[in-house]
Amino acid sequence: MFDLKSYILGMVCMALMTFLDKPIMSFLEKHKATNSVKKKS
């Protein structure tokens, strides 16, 4: 049987990941940059 709840949940998750992809990537880049700076000093 087709589960509408899981389908909607999946669509919402995909939409969230699409919308958050850019901010998360920039956040990770900043996080990596701060980590590398800490390691150098």
mmCIF file as gemmi writes it, N, C-alpha and C atoms, coordinates in Angstrom:
data_model
loop_
_atom_site.group_PDB
_atom_site.id
_atom_site.type_symbol
_atom_site.label_atom_id
_atom_site.label_alt_id
_atom_site.label_comp_id
_atom_site.label_asym_id
_atom_site.label_entity_id
_atom_site.label_seq_id
_atom_site.pdbx_PDB_ins_code
_atom_site.Cartn_x
_atom_site.Cartn_y
_atom_site.Cartn_z
_atom_site.occupancy
_atom_site.B_iso_or_equiv
_atom_site.pdbx_formal_charge
_atom_site.auth_seq_id
_atom_site.auth_asym_id
_atom_site.pdbx_PDB_model_num
ATOM 1 N N . MET Axp A 1 ? 0.844 -1.203 0 1 0 ? 1 A 1
ATOM 2 C CA . MET Axp A 1 ? 0 0 0 1 0 ? 1 A 1
ATOM 3 C C . MET Axp A 1 ? 0.878 1.251 0 1 0 ? 1 A 1
ATOM 4 N N . PHE Axp A 2 ? 0.463 2.245 -0.752 1 0 ? 2 A 1
ATOM 5 C CA . PHE Axp A 2 ? 1.236 3.491 -0.865 1 0 ? 2 A 1
ATOM 6 C C . PHE Axp A 2 ? 1.089 4.311 0.413 1 0 ? 2 A 1
ATOM 7 N N . ASP Axp A 3 ? 2.227 4.647 1.027 1 0 ? 3 A 1
ATOM 8 C CA . ASP Axp A 3 ? 2.201 5.394 2.285 1 0 ? 3 A 1
ATOM 9 C C . ASP Axp A 3 ? 2.365 6.883 1.999 1 0 ? 3 A 1
ATOM 10 N N . LEU Axp A 4 ? 1.284 7.633 2.148 1 0 ? 4 A 1
ATOM 11 C CA . LEU Axp A 4 ? 1.301 9.064 1.836 1 0 ? 4 A 1
ATOM 12 C C . LEU Axp A 4 ? 2.19 9.82 2.811 1 0 ? 4 A 1
ATOM 13 N N . LYS Axp A 5 ? 2.164 9.417 4.091 1 0 ? 5 A 1
ATOM 14 C CA . LYS Axp A 5 ? 2.966 10.12 5.102 1 0 ? 5 A 1
ATOM 15 C C . LYS Axp A 5 ? 4.451 10.052 4.773 1 0 ? 5 A 1
ATOM 16 N N . SER Axp A 6 ? 4.948 8.866 4.473 1 0 ? 6 A 1
ATOM 17 C CA . SER Axp A 6 ? 6.38 8.718 4.179 1 0 ? 6 A 1
ATOM 18 C C . SER Axp A 6 ? 6.734 9.444 2.881 1 0 ? 6 A 1
ATOM 19 N N . TYR Axp A 7 ? 5.798 9.462 1.919 1 0 ? 7 A 1
ATOM 20 C CA . TYR Axp A 7 ? 6.034 10.167 0.652 1 0 ? 7 A 1
ATOM 21 C C . TYR Axp A 7 ? 6.171 11.668 0.901 1 0 ? 7 A 1
ATOM 22 N N . ILE Axp A 8 ? 5.244 12.23 1.683 1 0 ? 8 A 1
ATOM 23 C CA . ILE Axp A 8 ? 5.289 13.667 2.003 1 0 ? 8 A 1
ATOM 24 C C . ILE Axp A 8 ? 6.548 13.975 2.801 1 0 ? 8 A 1
ATOM 25 N N . LEU Axp A 9 ? 6.875 13.118 3.759 1 0 ? 9 A 1
ATOM 26 C CA . LEU Axp A 9 ? 8.079 13.316 4.571 1 0 ? 9 A 1
ATOM 27 C C . LEU Axp A 9 ? 9.314 13.316 3.685 1 0 ? 9 A 1
ATOM 28 N N . GLY Axp A 10 ? 9.367 12.4 2.742 1 0 ? 10 A 1
ATOM 29 C CA . GLY Axp A 10 ? 10.498 12.344 1.819 1 0 ? 10 A 1
ATOM 30 C C . GLY Axp A 10 ? 10.594 13.6 0.967 1 0 ? 10 A 1
ATOM 31 N N . MET Axp A 11 ? 9.456 14.079 0.471 1 0 ? 11 A 1
ATOM 32 C CA . MET Axp A 11 ? 9.451 15.298 -0.343 1 0 ? 11 A 1
ATOM 33 C C . MET Axp A 11 ? 9.918 16.491 0.477 1 0 ? 11 A 1
ATOM 34 N N . VAL Axp A 12 ? 9.455 16.583 1.723 1 0 ? 12 A 1
ATOM 35 C CA . VAL Axp A 12 ? 9.853 17.687 2.606 1 0 ? 12 A 1
ATOM 36 C C . VAL Axp A 12 ? 11.351 17.616 2.871 1 0 ? 12 A 1
ATOM 37 N N . CYS Axp A 13 ? 11.855 16.415 3.132 1 0 ? 13 A 1
ATOM 38 C CA . CYS Axp A 13 ? 13.292 16.25 3.393 1 0 ? 13 A 1
ATOM 39 C C . CYS Axp A 13 ? 14.104 16.668 2.167 1 0 ? 13 A 1
ATOM 40 N N . MET Axp A 14 ? 13.663 16.249 0.986 1 0 ? 14 A 1
ATOM 41 C CA . MET Axp A 14 ? 14.373 16.617 -0.238 1 0 ? 14 A 1
ATOM 42 C C . MET Axp A 14 ? 14.363 18.133 -0.436 1 0 ? 14 A 1
ATOM 43 N N . ALA Axp A 15 ? 13.216 18.761 -0.182 1 0 ? 15 A 1
ATOM 44 C CA . ALA Axp A 15 ? 13.108 20.216 -0.334 1 0 ? 15 A 1
ATOM 45 C C . ALA Axp A 15 ? 14.024 20.913 0.665 1 0 ? 15 A 1
ATOM 46 N N . LEU Axp A 16 ? 14.019 20.445 1.914 1 0 ? 16 A 1
ATOM 47 C CA . LEU Axp A 16 ? 14.874 21.048 2.941 1 0 ? 16 A 1
ATOM 48 C C . LEU Axp A 16 ? 16.338 20.915 2.557 1 0 ? 16 A 1
ATOM 49 N N . MET Axp A 17 ? 16.735 19.724 2.117 1 0 ? 17 A 1
ATOM 50 C CA . MET Axp A 17 ? 18.137 19.505 1.741 1 0 ? 17 A 1
ATOM 51 C C . MET Axp A 17 ? 18.521 20.393 0.562 1 0 ? 17 A 1
ATOM 52 N N . THR Axp A 18 ? 17.592 20.574 -0.38 1 0 ? 18 A 1
ATOM 53 C CA . THR Axp A 18 ? 17.871 21.44 -1.532 1 0 ? 18 A 1
ATOM 54 C C . THR Axp A 18 ? 18.044 22.883 -1.086 1 0 ? 18 A 1
ATOM 55 N N . PHE Axp A 19 ? 17.141 23.35 -0.207 1 0 ? 19 A 1
ATOM 56 C CA . PHE Axp A 19 ? 17.208 24.739 0.256 1 0 ? 19 A 1
ATOM 57 C C . PHE Axp A 19 ? 18.425 24.966 1.143 1 0 ? 19 A 1
ATOM 58 N N . LEU Axp A 20 ? 18.77 23.964 1.968 1 0 ? 20 A 1
ATOM 59 C CA . LEU Axp A 20 ? 19.848 24.137 2.946 1 0 ? 20 A 1
ATOM 60 C C . LEU Axp A 20 ? 21.214 23.776 2.384 1 0 ? 20 A 1
ATOM 61 N N . ASP Axp A 21 ? 21.254 23.234 1.163 1 0 ? 21 A 1
ATOM 62 C CA . ASP Axp A 21 ? 22.52 22.762 0.591 1 0 ? 21 A 1
ATOM 63 C C . ASP Axp A 21 ? 23.568 23.867 0.57 1 0 ? 21 A 1
ATOM 64 N N . LYS Axp A 22 ? 23.22 25.034 0.04 1 0 ? 22 A 1
ATOM 65 C CA . LYS Axp A 22 ? 24.191 26.127 -0.074 1 0 ? 22 A 1
ATOM 66 C C . LYS Axp A 22 ? 24.653 26.629 1.296 1 0 ? 22 A 1
ATOM 67 N N . PRO Axp A 23 ? 23.736 26.96 2.225 1 0 ? 23 A 1
ATOM 68 C CA . PRO Axp A 23 ? 24.164 27.433 3.548 1 0 ? 23 A 1
ATOM 69 C C . PRO Axp A 23 ? 25.025 26.417 4.285 1 0 ? 23 A 1
ATOM 70 N N . ILE Axp A 24 ? 24.666 25.137 4.208 1 0 ? 24 A 1
ATOM 71 C CA . ILE Axp A 24 ? 25.441 24.106 4.908 1 0 ? 24 A 1
ATOM 72 C C . ILE Axp A 24 ? 26.841 24.019 4.325 1 0 ? 24 A 1
ATOM 73 N N . MET Axp A 25 ? 26.956 24.066 2.995 1 0 ? 25 A 1
ATOM 74 C CA . MET Axp A 25 ? 28.27 23.985 2.352 1 0 ? 25 A 1
ATOM 75 C C . MET Axp A 25 ? 29.146 25.158 2.772 1 0 ? 25 A 1
ATOM 76 N N . SER Axp A 26 ? 28.577 26.377 2.767 1 0 ? 26 A 1
ATOM 77 C CA . SER Axp A 26 ? 29.367 27.549 3.159 1 0 ? 26 A 1
ATOM 78 C C . SER Axp A 26 ? 29.747 27.441 4.632 1 0 ? 26 A 1
ATOM 79 N N . PHE Axp A 27 ? 28.835 26.914 5.468 1 0 ? 27 A 1
ATOM 80 C CA . PHE Axp A 27 ? 29.136 26.742 6.893 1 0 ? 27 A 1
ATOM 81 C C . PHE Axp A 27 ? 30.268 25.74 7.083 1 0 ? 27 A 1
ATOM 82 N N . LEU Axp A 28 ? 30.225 24.634 6.344 1 0 ? 28 A 1
ATOM 83 C CA . LEU Axp A 28 ? 31.281 23.628 6.457 1 0 ? 28 A 1
ATOM 84 C C . LEU Axp A 28 ? 32.615 24.2 6.004 1 0 ? 28 A 1
ATOM 85 N N . GLU Axp A 29 ? 32.607 24.983 4.939 1 0 ? 29 A 1
ATOM 86 C CA . GLU Axp A 29 ? 33.852 25.597 4.457 1 0 ? 29 A 1
ATOM 87 C C . GLU Axp A 29 ? 34.425 26.517 5.524 1 0 ? 29 A 1
ATOM 88 N N . LYS Axp A 30 ? 33.565 27.315 6.16 1 0 ? 30 A 1
ATOM 89 C CA . LYS Axp A 30 ? 34.028 28.2 7.238 1 0 ? 30 A 1
ATOM 90 C C . LYS Axp A 30 ? 34.583 27.369 8.384 1 0 ? 30 A 1
ATOM 91 N N . HIS Axp A 31 ? 33.88 26.279 8.726 1 0 ? 31 A 1
ATOM 92 C CA . HIS Axp A 31 ? 34.302 25.412 9.83 1 0 ? 31 A 1
ATOM 93 C C . HIS Axp A 31 ? 35.668 24.799 9.534 1 0 ? 31 A 1
ATOM 94 N N . LYS Axp A 32 ? 35.858 24.328 8.307 1 0 ? 32 A 1
ATOM 95 C CA . LYS Axp A 32 ? 37.152 23.757 7.906 1 0 ? 32 A 1
ATOM 96 C C . LYS Axp A 32 ? 38.241 24.815 7.995 1 0 ? 32 A 1
ATOM 97 N N . ALA Axp A 33 ? 37.928 26.035 7.549 1 0 ? 33 A 1
ATOM 98 C CA . ALA Axp A 33 ? 38.91 27.122 7.553 1 0 ? 33 A 1
ATOM 99 C C . ALA Axp A 33 ? 39.339 27.426 8.987 1 0 ? 33 A 1
ATOM 100 N N . THR Axp A 34 ? 38.389 27.519 9.909 1 0 ? 34 A 1
ATOM 101 C CA . THR Axp A 34 ? 38.732 27.824 11.298 1 0 ? 34 A 1
ATOM 102 C C . THR Axp A 34 ? 39.539 26.675 11.903 1 0 ? 34 A 1
ATOM 103 N N . ASN Axp A 35 ? 39.196 25.446 11.552 1 0 ? 35 A 1
ATOM 104 C CA . ASN Axp A 35 ? 39.936 24.296 12.074 1 0 ? 35 A 1
ATOM 105 C C . ASN Axp A 35 ? 41.384 24.314 11.597 1 0 ? 35 A 1
ATOM 106 N N . SER Axp A 36 ? 41.603 24.59 10.323 1 0 ? 36 A 1
ATOM 107 C CA . SER Axp A 36 ? 42.963 24.595 9.783 1 0 ? 36 A 1
ATOM 108 C C . SER Axp A 36 ? 43.765 25.726 10.415 1 0 ? 36 A 1
ATOM 109 N N . VAL Axp A 37 ? 43.119 26.859 10.673 1 0 ? 37 A 1
ATOM 110 C CA . VAL Axp A 37 ? 43.818 27.985 11.307 1 0 ? 37 A 1
ATOM 111 C C . VAL Axp A 37 ? 44.244 27.591 12.715 1 0 ? 37 A 1
ATOM 112 N N . LYS Axp A 38 ? 43.358 26.913 13.438 1 0 ? 38 A 1
ATOM 113 C CA . LYS Axp A 38 ? 43.688 26.484 14.801 1 0 ? 38 A 1
ATOM 114 C C . LYS Axp A 38 ? 44.858 25.497 14.792 1 0 ? 38 A 1
ATOM 115 N N . LYS Axp A 39 ? 44.884 24.6 13.835 1 0 ? 39 A 1
ATOM 116 C CA . LYS Axp A 39 ? 45.959 23.602 13.766 1 0 ? 39 A 1
ATOM 117 C C . LYS Axp A 39 ? 47.307 24.269 13.495 1 0 ? 39 A 1
ATOM 118 N N . LYS Axp A 40 ? 47.319 25.287 12.635 1 0 ? 40 A 1
ATOM 119 C CA . LYS Axp A 40 ? 48.578 25.955 12.291 1 0 ? 40 A 1
ATOM 120 C C . LYS Axp A 40 ? 49.18 26.658 13.502 1 0 ? 40 A 1
ATOM 121 N N . SER Axp A 41 ? 48.312 27.33 14.295 1 0 ? 41 A 1
ATOM 122 C CA . SER Axp A 41 ? 48.827 28.104 15.428 1 0 ? 41 A 1
ATOM 123 C C . SER Axp A 41 ? 49.114 27.235 16.648 1 0 ? 41 A 1
